[in-house]
Amino acid sequence: MRKYTSAPHPFVLEPPLGQRRQYEPGERLDFGMTLVGRAVDYLPHFIYSFHQLGKMGLGKDKGRFDLEKVAYSPVLKDMPVKVLYKGDGKMLEKPPSPAKWSEIAKGKPPDKVTLSFLTPARIKYKGSFANDLDFHILLRNLLRRASLLAYFHCGFKLDDYNFSGLIEQAKQIRTSKSNLYWHDWTRWSNRQRTRMKMGGVKGEITYEGDLSPFWSYIRLGEYVHVGKGSSFGLGRYEVKITAVKRKKP
């Protein structure tokens, strides 16, 4: 564990984007969830937990709900979405095989990539939350998150002996454009009975350079997010690829 006090959660919740915080009776709330490693085997327990949460109530005023359905969204975009569970039937179909990291990261790495942060990214560097993201700062957090998830939930240890070398290489990646801004966000904590400030950076940032050594980590981050609060939706980003021709030596 070194300096880390706890293992990361093996799931990532993705609430709907936008500022909406109130739902009227009869309206539907759609959200995503990614399960990592061994957590895939516990899908029935997650479904049961959401059923129980619906009975207990969600949010400050304990709004109750019914779980309508659970669908599997494949990593490969040309595959159809598959409904695994319907609340009225209480029957769970066998889910497809979990996506592999190699499937997520396949494809030729570009020389230029834009990351669009859809939810606040709370990324710490040297004890403070970063307002801007040099590439090596982002990579440090991706390496840490990937290695901890792999070790605790996937049954293998990443070769972190070369992490320092990767970080040095990452310092050569340029930021060609940045529209990042700080976004203050609060959430209600039922446990502490108070609102908690959870601000972070949002917007877009574009990196240029030889991204091939880091490509698998960038792609993985789309699914597992990056920074603090990742398990309940913070640090979510999308990758936008811009092809750039490499200059001949």
C-alpha positions in Angstrom: 0.0 0.0 0.0 3.0 2.3 0.6 1.5 5.7 1.3 -2.1 4.8 0.5 -4.5 4.1 3.3 -7.2 2.2 1.5 -7.8 0.2 -1.7 -9.9 1.7 -4.5 -13.4 0.6 -5.0 -13.9 -1.9 -7.9 -16.7 0.0 -9.4 -17.4 3.4 -11.0 -20.8 5.1 -11.0 -21.6 7.5 -13.8 -24.6 9.7 -12.8 -26.3 11.6 -15.7 -24.4 14.7 -16.9 -25.9 18.1 -16.3 -27.1 20.2 -13.4 -30.4 18.5 -12.7 -30.9 17.4 -9.1 -34.6 16.9 -8.8 -36.9 14.2 -10.3 -40.6 14.1 -10.2 -42.7 11.0 -9.6 -42.9 8.9 -12.8 -39.7 10.4 -14.3 -36.8 8.1 -15.2 -33.2 8.4 -14.0 -30.6 6.7 -16.2 -27.0 6.2 -15.0 -24.0 4.0 -15.8 -21.8 1.7 -13.7 -18.5 0.1 -14.6 -17.4 -3.0 -12.7 -13.7 -3.9 -12.5 -12.0 -7.3 -12.2 -13.6 -9.6 -9.6 -16.5 -7.2 -9.0 -18.0 -8.4 -12.3 -18.9 -11.7 -10.5 -20.9 -9.7 -7.9 -23.3 -8.1 -10.5 -26.3 -9.8 -8.8 -25.3 -8.2 -5.5 -25.1 -4.8 -7.1 -28.6 -5.2 -8.6 -30.0 -6.3 -5.2 -28.3 -3.3 -3.6 -30.0 -0.9 -6.0 -33.4 -2.6 -5.3 -32.9 -2.1 -1.6 -31.7 1.5 -2.2 -35.0 2.1 -4.1 -37.0 1.0 -1.0 -34.9 3.1 1.4 -34.9 6.2 -0.7 -32.3 8.3 -2.6 -31.1 11.8 -1.8 -31.7 14.2 1.0 -35.5 13.7 1.0 -35.3 9.9 0.5 -37.1 9.7 -2.8 -38.1 6.1 -3.5 -37.8 4.4 -6.9 -38.1 1.0 -8.7 -35.2 -0.5 -10.6 -36.6 -0.8 -14.2 -33.8 -2.6 -16.1 -30.1 -3.2 -16.3 -28.4 -3.2 -19.7 -24.8 -4.1 -20.8 -23.1 -1.5 -23.0 -20.2 -3.2 -24.9 -16.8 -1.6 -25.3 -16.8 -2.4 -29.0 -19.3 0.1 -30.4 -20.4 -2.1 -33.3 -21.9 -4.6 -30.8 -25.6 -4.1 -29.7 -26.6 -3.1 -26.1 -28.0 -6.1 -24.3 -30.6 -6.0 -21.6 -29.5 -8.3 -18.8 -32.2 -7.7 -16.2 -35.8 -6.4 -16.0 -37.2 -5.4 -12.6 -40.7 -6.8 -13.3 -39.3 -10.3 -14.1 -36.5 -10.5 -11.5 -34.5 -12.7 -13.8 -30.8 -12.0 -14.6 -29.3 -13.2 -17.9 -25.7 -14.3 -18.1 -23.6 -11.2 -18.9 -21.1 -11.2 -21.8 -17.4 -11.8 -21.0 -15.8 -8.7 -19.5 -13.9 -6.4 -21.7 -10.1 -6.8 -21.6 -7.7 -3.9 -21.2 -6.1 -4.8 -24.6 -9.5 -4.4 -26.3 -10.0 -1.0 -24.7 -6.5 0.2 -25.7 -6.4 -1.3 -29.2 -5.7 0.9 -32.2 -2.7 3.0 -33.3 -1.9 5.7 -30.8 -2.2 9.2 -32.3 0.3 12.1 -32.0 -2.4 14.5 -30.8 -5.3 13.8 -28.4 -7.9 16.0 -26.7 -9.3 14.9 -23.3 -12.7 16.4 -22.5 -13.4 16.3 -18.8 -17.2 15.8 -18.3 -17.2 15.9 -14.5 -14.8 17.7 -12.1 -11.3 16.0 -11.9 -9.8 16.3 -8.5 -6.2 15.5 -9.2 -3.6 16.2 -6.5 0.0 17.1 -7.2 2.5 18.0 -4.5 -0.3 18.2 -1.9 -2.6 20.5 -3.8 -5.4 20.1 -6.3 -4.2 20.9 -9.8 -5.8 23.8 -11.7 -4.1 22.8 -14.9 -2.8 19.5 -16.0 0.6 19.0 -17.4 0.6 15.6 -19.0 3.0 14.1 -16.4 0.6 15.1 -13.6 -2.3 13.3 -15.3 -0.1 10.2 -16.0 1.0 9.9 -12.4 -2.6 9.6 -11.3 -3.5 7.2 -14.1 -0.6 5.0 -13.3 -1.5 5.0 -9.6 -5.1 4.2 -10.2 -4.4 1.4 -12.8 -1.8 -0.3 -10.6 -4.0 -0.3 -7.5 -7.1 -1.6 -9.4 -5.0 -4.3 -11.0 -3.4 -5.5 -7.8 -6.5 -5.5 -5.5 -9.2 -6.5 -7.9 -7.7 -8.1 -11.0 -5.2 -10.4 -9.5 -2.0 -9.2 -11.1 0.7 -6.6 -10.4 1.8 -4.1 -12.9 5.5 -3.7 -13.5 5.8 -0.4 -11.7 9.6 -0.4 -11.8 9.4 1.6 -15.0 6.8 4.0 -13.8 9.5 6.6 -13.0 10.8 6.3 -16.5 7.3 6.7 -18.0 6.8 9.8 -15.9 10.1 11.3 -17.2 9.0 10.5 -20.8 5.6 12.1 -20.1 7.3 15.4 -19.4 8.2 15.6 -23.1 4.5 15.7 -24.0 3.3 19.2 -24.9 0.1 20.9 -24.0 -0.9 22.6 -27.3 -4.3 23.9 -26.1 -6.1 24.1 -22.7 -9.6 25.3 -21.9 -9.7 23.8 -18.4 -11.5 25.7 -15.7 -12.2 25.1 -12.0 -15.7 24.0 -11.3 -17.1 24.1 -7.8 -19.4 21.2 -7.0 -21.1 20.1 -3.8 -22.8 16.9 -2.8 -25.0 16.0 0.2 -23.5 13.5 2.6 -26.2 11.5 4.5 -23.5 10.1 6.8 -22.2 13.5 7.8 -25.5 15.3 7.3 -23.9 18.2 5.5 -22.9 19.4 2.0 -19.4 18.6 1.0 -17.3 20.7 -1.5 -15.9 18.5 -4.3 -14.7 20.9 -6.9 -12.2 20.1 -9.7 -11.2 20.9 -13.3 -13.6 20.6 -16.3 -13.2 21.5 -19.9 -10.8 20.3 -22.6 -7.0 19.9 -22.9 -5.0 18.8 -25.9 -1.7 17.0 -25.7 0.9 16.5 -28.5 3.9 14.2 -28.8 4.7 10.5 -28.9 1.7 9.1 -26.9 2.4 5.5 -27.7 3.9 4.6 -24.3 0.9 6.0 -22.4 -1.9 5.2 -24.8 -3.3 2.1 -22.8 -3.5 4.2 -19.6 -5.2 7.1 -21.4 -7.8 4.7 -22.8 -8.3 2.9 -19.5 -9.0 6.2 -17.8 -12.1 6.7 -19.9 -13.7 3.8 -18.1 -12.2 4.0 -14.6 -11.9 7.8 -14.4 -9.0 9.6 -12.7 -8.4 11.5 -9.5 -10.2 11.6 -6.2 -13.9 10.6 -6.1 -13.6 8.5 -9.2 -15.9 5.7 -7.8 -18.9 8.0 -7.7 -18.4 9.7 -11.1 -15.7 12.4 -10.7 -12.8 12.6 -13.1 -14.8 11.3 -16.1 -13.3 12.2 -19.5 -13.7 11.3 -23.2 -10.9 10.9 -25.6 -11.0 12.8 -28.9 -8.4 11.7 -31.4 -6.8 14.1 -33.9 -4.5 12.4 -36.4 -1.2 14.2 -36.9 1.4 13.1 -39.4 4.8 12.5 -37.9 7.7 14.4 -39.4 10.3 12.4 -41.1 13.7 12.5 -39.4 
